[in-house]
Amino acid sequence: MIRLHNLSKSYRINGGTKIVARDLCARFPSRRVVALLGRNGAGKSTLLQMIAGTLNPDRGRVITRGSVSFPVGFAGSFHHDLTGAQNCRFIGRVYGVDTDELVAFVEGFAGLGGHLRMPLRTYSAGMRSRLAFAVSMGIAFDTYLVDEITAVGDGAFRERSAELFRARMAHAGAIMVSHSMGQVRELCDAAAVLENGRLEFFDDVEAAIACHERNLAQTASA
């Protein structure tokens, strides 16, 4: 379970203020896959980072029960001078898992070949994302935070990623950012829409998609 209690976050941009969260109060239930929908720039990735604890809110709290992943696909916690394998071991020690098992899992899944033992600074953006996805999926979390990661890689890798994600969801929940409504319909059983610093939770995925599409239409006509 994840609960947002009076969560607020804003940025100063070009002399103005961009509000990401305005006194948000919401509850994400355990063992459910919740889509986080919103226009580009609405602050979905920022909200995920606050839930993960990698970014502090201006005010309010994120209250969690159970373990929560770092945002899948977010490699900001990785050290660019360490190799991929060394980063795996570092993350494994942080979360108290067997580091040999984690490296073996990542090596078998990510498809990085010899690059796994090269410094992260030599990786392309796609390679870093594959590494981050494999590391996070190699650790058993109660809630996974997913930020568009299954869009990375070729068709075969995307399908393997989706299969692995579904397998993990048999025993966990997730908050998932996706711009693919097909993916949302396939993988999610609830949704929340972030718009102008407000968050609305829907048990009905189709109702959430309809709300999100109305917001997109209003932006296009503005």
C-alpha positions in Angstrom: 0.0 0.0 0.0 1.2 3.5 -0.9 -0.5 6.6 0.5 0.1 10.2 -0.5 -0.6 12.7 2.4 -0.8 16.4 1.4 2.0 15.9 -1.2 3.1 19.1 -2.9 5.8 19.7 -5.5 6.6 22.6 -7.8 9.4 24.0 -9.9 10.5 27.5 -11.0 10.7 27.5 -14.8 11.4 30.5 -17.0 10.2 32.9 -14.4 7.0 31.0 -13.7 5.9 28.1 -11.4 5.2 24.6 -12.7 3.0 22.7 -10.2 3.4 18.9 -10.3 1.5 18.1 -7.1 -0.9 20.3 -5.2 -1.7 18.8 -1.7 -2.3 15.4 -3.1 -4.1 12.9 -0.9 -4.4 9.4 -2.5 -4.1 5.7 -1.8 -2.6 3.1 -4.2 -3.9 -0.3 -3.0 -1.6 -3.3 -2.6 -1.4 -6.0 -5.3 -3.0 -3.9 -8.0 -1.5 -2.6 -11.2 -2.3 1.1 -11.4 -1.7 3.1 -14.6 -0.5 6.6 -14.0 -1.9 8.7 -16.9 -1.2 12.4 -17.8 -0.2 14.7 -20.5 3.5 15.2 -21.4 5.0 17.4 -18.7 2.2 16.7 -16.2 4.8 15.4 -13.7 4.2 11.6 -13.8 8.0 10.7 -13.7 8.5 13.3 -10.9 5.6 11.7 -8.9 7.2 8.3 -9.3 10.5 9.6 -8.0 8.8 11.1 -5.0 7.1 7.8 -4.3 10.4 5.9 -4.7 12.1 8.4 -2.3 14.7 9.5 -4.8 13.1 13.0 -4.9 11.9 15.0 -2.0 8.5 16.8 -2.1 8.2 20.4 -1.1 5.6 19.4 1.6 3.7 16.3 2.6 4.6 12.7 2.9 4.6 9.4 1.0 3.7 6.6 3.4 4.5 3.0 2.2 3.8 -0.5 3.5 6.1 -3.1 2.0 9.1 -2.7 -0.3 9.0 -0.2 -3.2 11.3 -0.4 -6.2 13.2 2.5 -7.7 11.5 3.7 -10.9 12.1 0.9 -13.5 14.1 2.4 -16.3 15.5 5.1 -14.1 19.3 4.7 -13.9 19.9 7.8 -11.8 21.0 5.8 -8.8 23.7 4.0 -10.9 27.4 5.1 -10.9 28.6 5.9 -14.4 32.2 4.9 -13.7 31.3 1.4 -12.4 30.5 -1.5 -14.8 27.0 -2.7 -15.2 27.8 -5.8 -13.1 29.3 -3.6 -10.4 26.2 -1.5 -10.4 24.1 -4.7 -10.0 26.1 -5.7 -7.0 25.8 -2.2 -5.5 22.0 -2.2 -5.9 21.9 -5.8 -4.6 23.7 -4.9 -1.4 21.4 -1.9 -0.9 18.3 -4.1 -1.0 19.9 -7.1 0.8 19.7 -9.7 -2.0 22.2 -12.2 -3.2 24.5 -10.2 -5.5 25.7 -13.2 -7.5 22.1 -14.3 -8.2 21.2 -10.8 -9.3 24.2 -10.4 -11.7 23.3 -13.8 -13.2 19.7 -12.8 -13.7 20.6 -9.5 -15.3 23.2 -11.2 -17.5 20.7 -13.7 -18.8 17.8 -11.2 -19.3 19.2 -7.8 -20.3 21.1 -9.1 -23.4 24.1 -6.7 -22.9 26.8 -9.3 -23.6 30.3 -8.0 -22.8 29.0 -4.5 -22.1 27.8 -5.8 -18.7 31.4 -5.6 -17.6 32.1 -2.2 -19.1 31.6 1.2 -17.4 28.1 2.5 -17.5 29.3 5.7 -19.2 29.9 3.7 -22.4 26.2 2.6 -22.5 23.6 4.0 -24.8 20.3 5.2 -23.3 18.6 2.0 -24.4 21.3 -0.2 -22.8 21.1 1.8 -19.5 17.3 1.3 -19.5 17.6 -2.5 -20.2 20.1 -2.7 -17.3 17.8 -0.8 -15.0 14.7 -2.9 -16.0 16.6 -6.1 -15.4 18.1 -5.1 -12.1 14.7 -4.0 -10.7 12.9 -7.1 -12.0 15.6 -9.2 -10.5 14.6 -8.1 -7.0 11.4 -9.1 -5.3 9.5 -5.9 -4.5 6.0 -5.5 -3.1 5.4 -2.6 -5.5 7.2 -1.9 -8.8 7.4 1.7 -10.2 7.5 1.5 -14.0 8.2 4.4 -16.3 7.7 3.3 -20.0 10.4 0.7 -19.8 8.8 -1.9 -21.9 9.0 0.5 -24.9 12.8 0.0 -24.9 14.6 -2.5 -27.2 13.4 -4.5 -30.2 10.1 -6.4 -30.4 11.5 -9.6 -28.9 12.9 -7.7 -25.9 9.7 -5.8 -25.4 7.7 -9.0 -25.4 10.1 -10.7 -22.9 9.8 -7.6 -20.7 6.0 -7.7 -20.7 6.0 -11.4 -19.9 8.4 -10.9 -17.0 6.4 -8.0 -15.8 3.2 -10.1 -15.8 4.9 -12.9 -13.9 6.1 -10.4 -11.2 2.5 -9.0 -10.9 1.3 -12.5 -9.8 2.9 -11.7 -6.4 3.2 -7.8 -6.4 1.6 -4.6 -7.5 2.8 -1.7 -9.6 2.3 1.9 -10.5 3.0 2.2 -14.2 3.4 5.2 -16.5 2.5 4.4 -20.1 1.4 6.4 -23.2 0.1 3.2 -24.7 -3.6 2.7 -24.0 -3.4 -0.8 -25.3 -0.7 -1.6 -22.8 -2.8 0.0 -20.0 -5.8 -2.0 -20.9 -3.8 -5.2 -21.1 -1.8 -4.9 -17.9 -3.6 -2.5 -15.5 -6.7 -3.1 -13.3 -7.0 0.5 -12.0 -5.7 4.0 -13.0 -5.0 7.5 -11.8 -4.9 10.7 -13.9 -2.5 13.5 -13.0 -3.6 16.9 -14.3 -2.6 20.4 -13.2 -1.2 19.1 -9.9 -4.4 17.1 -9.1 -4.6 13.3 -9.0 -7.9 11.4 -9.6 -8.0 7.6 -8.9 -10.3 5.3 -11.0 -11.2 1.7 -10.3 -12.5 1.6 -13.9 -9.6 1.7 -16.3 -11.8 2.8 -19.2 -13.2 5.7 -17.3 -9.6 6.8 -16.5 -8.6 6.6 -20.2 -11.7 8.6 -21.2 -10.8 11.3 -18.6 -7.2 11.3 -19.9 -8.2 11.6 -23.5 -10.6 14.6 -22.6 -7.6 16.3 -21.1 -5.5 15.7 -24.2 -8.3 17.1 -26.4 -8.6 20.2 -24.3 -4.8 20.8 -24.6 -4.9 20.3 -28.4 -7.8 22.8 -28.8 -6.2 25.4 -26.5 
